[in-house]
Amino acid sequence: MADQSDIETALAAAASAALYPAGTTEPSAIGAPCRIYRGWPEAAALDADLAEGWVNVSVFGIDAGQRCTTRYMDEWRMLAPAVVTLTATVAGTSVTFTGTAAAGLLAGVRVDSVSFVHPVGVGETPDSVAAALAQSIPGASVAGAVLTVPGAGRLLARVVAAQPALLQTRRQQQSFRLTCWCPDPATRDLAAGAIDGAMAQIRFLALPDGTVGRLLFAGSTSIDRAQASGMYRRDLIYSVEYPTTLIQSQPSLLFADITLGNADAQFGEYLV
């Protein structure tokens, strides 16, 4: 789930991309070396950096102004479907398993009206999956990744994976402070301008759980009270509304029993 730390990390990444558009191995966009990090700076380290011409950009959550903005009913939503990497192919009375037997998959064989299921574990192969199912099916034999069930009237084989689903349990809005600590006013203006210009183009921050946070500008302040010590500061305030979520793996259907009735008997009086 996403929490305050994820928002701070996303904001720090956005600030880093603004100051180092070509990557941190290349010079910064403002011509001065920059450090971007979460949390409040340590005074001695900050003073040393400023004396050497470094810019510091700190990202910090603001305590005041937090509020709950929950307004949606609980509803599970499917995320990107899990990839099934193992395939089961039926030919006559034989099943051949191919691909990669990844942990978490569910392999099943249905012989006539009886189902046999094997949860795939860590380190398994198509051969081991076939062998495990063969041990469960009366009269079955196995040769490598090929499972044979002599005399099977109807043979089905499938492989499925549990699918991830997300539930939004709460929404909240919080303000975050991006502070540019700079050695001179010109550098401060360049750093703050680059960051704010980039942030103005972002409508939603991508978060690790697959959700997004709505990003809004909330204010900016310059502070020059410490200019005697070579410290020039600008605070950029952004408000982010983001969800708290719960993610679960929900099982997939392997086989289903369906009973078909006589439609004519039930609805015959309506047929022409």
C-alpha positions as CSV (number, residue, x, y, z in Angstrom):
1,M,0.0,0.0,0.0
2,A,1.1,3.6,-0.4
3,D,1.9,5.8,2.5
4,Q,3.7,9.0,3.3
5,S,7.1,7.5,2.6
6,D,6.0,6.5,-0.9
7,I,4.9,10.1,-1.6
8,E,8.1,11.5,-0.3
9,T,10.1,9.1,-2.5
10,A,8.1,9.9,-5.6
11,L,8.5,13.7,-5.0
12,A,12.3,13.2,-4.5
13,A,12.5,11.2,-7.7
14,A,10.6,14.0,-9.6
15,A,12.9,16.7,-8.2
16,S,15.9,14.6,-9.1
17,A,14.6,14.2,-12.7
18,A,14.1,17.9,-12.9
19,L,17.6,18.8,-11.8
20,Y,19.3,15.9,-13.6
21,P,17.3,15.3,-16.7
22,A,20.1,13.3,-18.3
23,G,20.7,11.3,-15.2
24,T,22.9,11.8,-12.1
25,T,26.0,10.7,-14.0
26,E,25.8,13.9,-16.1
27,P,26.0,17.6,-14.9
28,S,22.9,19.1,-13.3
29,A,20.6,21.3,-15.3
30,I,21.5,24.3,-13.1
31,G,25.3,23.9,-13.3
32,A,25.7,23.1,-9.5
33,P,26.0,19.7,-7.9
34,C,22.8,18.7,-6.1
35,R,21.7,16.3,-3.3
36,I,18.1,15.3,-3.2
37,Y,16.8,13.3,-0.3
38,R,13.9,12.6,2.1
39,G,13.9,14.1,5.6
40,W,15.3,17.3,7.2
41,P,19.0,18.1,6.6
42,E,21.7,17.6,9.3
43,A,23.0,21.1,10.1
44,A,26.8,20.4,9.9
45,A,26.5,18.4,6.7
46,L,24.4,21.1,5.1
47,D,26.8,23.9,6.1
48,A,29.7,21.9,4.6
49,D,27.8,21.3,1.3
50,L,26.8,25.0,1.0
51,A,30.4,26.0,1.6
52,E,31.5,23.8,-1.3
53,G,28.7,25.1,-3.6
54,W,26.3,22.1,-3.3
55,V,22.6,22.5,-3.5
56,N,20.5,20.4,-1.1
57,V,16.8,19.6,-1.8
58,S,15.0,18.0,1.1
59,V,11.5,16.5,1.0
60,F,9.5,16.5,4.2
61,G,5.9,15.8,5.1
62,I,4.1,18.7,6.8
63,D,2.2,17.7,10.0
64,A,-0.5,20.4,9.7
65,G,-3.3,20.3,7.1
66,Q,-3.8,16.5,6.8
67,R,-7.3,15.4,6.2
68,C,-9.3,12.3,5.3
69,T,-10.9,12.5,1.8
70,T,-12.4,9.1,1.6
71,R,-15.5,9.2,-0.6
72,Y,-15.7,5.9,-2.4
73,M,-17.4,2.6,-1.5
74,D,-15.1,-0.4,-1.0
75,E,-14.6,-2.2,-4.3
76,W,-12.0,-4.7,-5.3
77,R,-10.3,-3.8,-8.6
78,M,-8.2,-6.2,-10.6
79,L,-4.6,-5.1,-11.3
80,A,-2.5,-6.2,-14.2
81,P,-3.2,-9.9,-14.7
82,A,-0.6,-12.4,-13.5
83,V,1.3,-14.0,-16.4
84,V,0.9,-17.8,-16.7
85,T,4.3,-19.1,-17.9
86,L,3.4,-22.8,-18.0
87,T,1.3,-24.4,-20.7
88,A,-0.6,-27.7,-20.7
89,T,-1.5,-29.2,-24.1
90,V,-3.8,-32.2,-24.5
91,A,-3.4,-34.7,-27.3
92,G,-5.6,-37.8,-27.1
93,T,-5.0,-39.3,-23.6
94,S,-1.8,-37.4,-23.0
95,V,-1.0,-33.9,-21.5
96,T,2.3,-32.2,-22.3
97,F,3.6,-29.4,-20.0
98,T,5.9,-26.8,-21.5
99,G,7.3,-23.4,-20.5
100,T,8.4,-22.3,-17.0
101,A,6.9,-23.8,-13.9
102,A,6.8,-20.7,-11.7
103,A,5.9,-20.8,-8.1
104,G,2.3,-19.7,-7.4
105,L,0.8,-21.4,-10.5
106,L,-1.9,-24.0,-10.2
107,A,-1.7,-26.9,-12.7
108,G,-4.8,-29.2,-13.1
109,V,-5.9,-32.2,-15.0
110,R,-9.5,-33.3,-15.3
111,V,-10.1,-36.9,-16.2
112,D,-13.7,-37.5,-17.2
113,S,-15.5,-35.9,-14.1
114,V,-12.6,-36.0,-11.6
115,S,-10.2,-33.1,-11.1
116,F,-6.6,-33.4,-10.0
117,V,-4.7,-30.2,-9.0
118,H,-1.0,-29.5,-8.2
119,P,0.2,-26.2,-6.7
120,V,3.5,-25.4,-8.4
121,G,6.3,-24.7,-5.9
122,V,9.6,-23.0,-6.0
123,G,12.2,-24.6,-8.2
124,E,9.8,-26.9,-10.1
125,T,10.0,-27.8,-13.8
126,P,7.4,-29.0,-16.3
127,D,8.7,-32.6,-15.7
128,S,8.1,-32.3,-11.9
129,V,4.6,-30.9,-12.4
130,A,3.7,-33.8,-14.7
131,A,5.2,-36.3,-12.2
132,A,3.3,-34.8,-9.3
133,L,0.0,-35.0,-11.1
134,A,0.7,-38.6,-12.3
135,Q,1.1,-39.7,-8.7
136,S,-2.4,-38.4,-7.9
137,I,-4.2,-39.9,-11.0
138,P,-4.9,-43.6,-10.8
139,G,-3.3,-45.5,-13.7
140,A,-1.4,-42.5,-15.0
141,S,2.1,-42.7,-16.3
142,V,4.7,-40.0,-17.0
143,A,7.7,-39.6,-19.4
144,G,9.5,-36.3,-18.8
145,A,6.9,-33.6,-19.1
146,V,4.3,-35.8,-20.8
147,L,1.5,-37.2,-18.6
148,T,-0.6,-40.1,-20.0
149,V,-3.9,-41.3,-18.7
150,P,-4.8,-44.6,-20.5
151,G,-8.6,-45.0,-21.0
152,A,-9.5,-41.4,-20.3
153,G,-12.8,-40.6,-22.0
154,R,-12.5,-36.8,-21.7
155,L,-9.2,-35.2,-20.7
156,L,-8.8,-31.5,-19.9
157,A,-5.7,-29.7,-18.6
158,R,-5.2,-26.1,-17.6
159,V,-2.7,-23.9,-15.7
160,V,-3.9,-20.7,-13.9
161,A,-2.4,-18.1,-11.6
162,A,-3.9,-16.2,-8.7
163,Q,-4.7,-12.7,-9.8
164,P,-3.8,-9.6,-7.8
165,A,-6.6,-7.3,-6.8
166,L,-6.6,-3.9,-5.0
167,L,-9.0,-2.5,-2.5
168,Q,-8.9,1.2,-1.7
169,T,-9.6,1.4,2.1
170,R,-9.0,5.2,2.6
171,R,-8.0,8.4,0.9
172,Q,-6.1,11.2,2.5
173,Q,-4.6,14.6,1.5
174,Q,-1.3,15.9,2.9
175,S,1.1,18.7,2.2
176,F,4.8,18.2,1.5
177,R,7.6,20.6,1.7
178,L,10.4,20.6,-0.9
179,T,13.1,22.9,0.4
180,C,16.0,24.1,-1.8
181,W,19.0,25.0,0.3
182,C,21.4,26.9,-1.8
183,P,24.7,28.8,-1.5
184,D,23.5,32.0,-3.3
185,P,20.3,33.6,-4.5
186,A,20.9,32.9,-8.2
187,T,21.4,29.2,-7.7
188,R,18.4,29.1,-5.5
189,D,16.2,30.7,-8.2
190,L,17.5,28.2,-10.8
191,A,17.0,25.2,-8.6
192,A,13.5,26.1,-7.4
193,G,12.5,27.2,-10.9
194,A,13.6,23.9,-12.4
195,I,11.8,21.8,-9.8
196,D,8.6,23.8,-9.8
197,G,8.5,23.9,-13.6
198,A,8.8,20.1,-13.7
199,M,6.2,19.6,-11.0
200,A,3.7,21.9,-12.8
201,Q,3.6,19.3,-15.6
202,I,2.8,16.4,-13.2
203,R,-0.9,15.8,-12.5
204,F,-0.5,12.4,-10.9
205,L,2.4,10.8,-9.0
206,A,2.8,7.1,-9.8
207,L,3.1,5.1,-6.6
208,P,4.6,1.6,-6.0
209,D,1.2,-0.2,-5.5
210,G,0.0,0.8,-8.9
211,T,-2.1,3.7,-7.7
212,V,-1.5,7.5,-8.2
213,G,-1.5,10.6,-6.0
214,R,-3.1,13.8,-7.2
215,L,-0.5,16.6,-7.1
216,L,-1.4,20.2,-6.5
217,F,0.7,23.3,-6.0
218,A,0.1,24.8,-2.5
219,G,2.6,27.7,-2.2
220,S,6.2,28.9,-2.3
221,T,8.3,31.0,0.1
222,S,11.8,32.4,0.0
223,I,13.8,32.7,3.2
224,D,17.0,34.8,3.3
225,R,17.4,35.2,7.1
226,A,20.6,33.1,7.0
227,Q,22.3,34.9,4.2
228,A,25.2,35.8,6.4
229,S,26.1,32.1,6.7
230,G,25.8,31.6,2.9
231,M,22.4,29.9,3.1
232,Y,19.6,30.8,0.7
233,R,16.4,28.9,0.9
234,R,13.1,28.4,-0.9
235,D,10.2,26.2,0.2
236,L,7.9,24.7,-2.4
237,I,4.7,23.3,-1.0
238,Y,2.7,20.6,-2.7
239,S,-0.5,18.9,-1.7
240,V,-1.0,15.3,-2.6
241,E,-4.2,13.3,-2.3
242,Y,-3.5,9.6,-2.3
243,P,-5.1,6.3,-1.4
244,T,-4.3,3.7,1.3
245,T,-4.8,0.3,-0.3
246,L,-4.9,-3.4,0.4
247,I,-3.6,-5.9,-2.2
248,Q,-4.6,-9.6,-2.2
249,S,-4.1,-12.5,-4.6
250,Q,-7.5,-13.8,-5.6
251,P,-7.8,-17.4,-6.9
252,S,-8.6,-18.1,-10.5
253,L,-11.1,-20.7,-11.7
254,L,-9.4,-23.9,-12.9
255,F,-12.4,-26.2,-13.7
256,A,-16.1,-25.6,-13.4
257,D,-19.0,-28.0,-13.3
258,I,-22.0,-26.8,-15.4
259,T,-25.3,-28.6,-15.6
260,L,-27.4,-27.9,-18.6
261,G,-31.1,-28.4,-18.3
262,N,-33.6,-29.1,-21.1
263,A,-34.6,-25.7,-22.4
264,D,-37.5,-27.1,-24.4
265,A,-39.1,-28.6,-21.3
266,Q,-38.8,-25.3,-19.3
267,F,-39.6,-22.8,-22.0
268,G,-41.4,-25.0,-24.6
269,E,-44.7,-23.1,-24.3
270,Y,-42.9,-19.9,-25.6
271,L,-41.3,-21.6,-28.6
272,V,-42.9,-21.3,-32.0
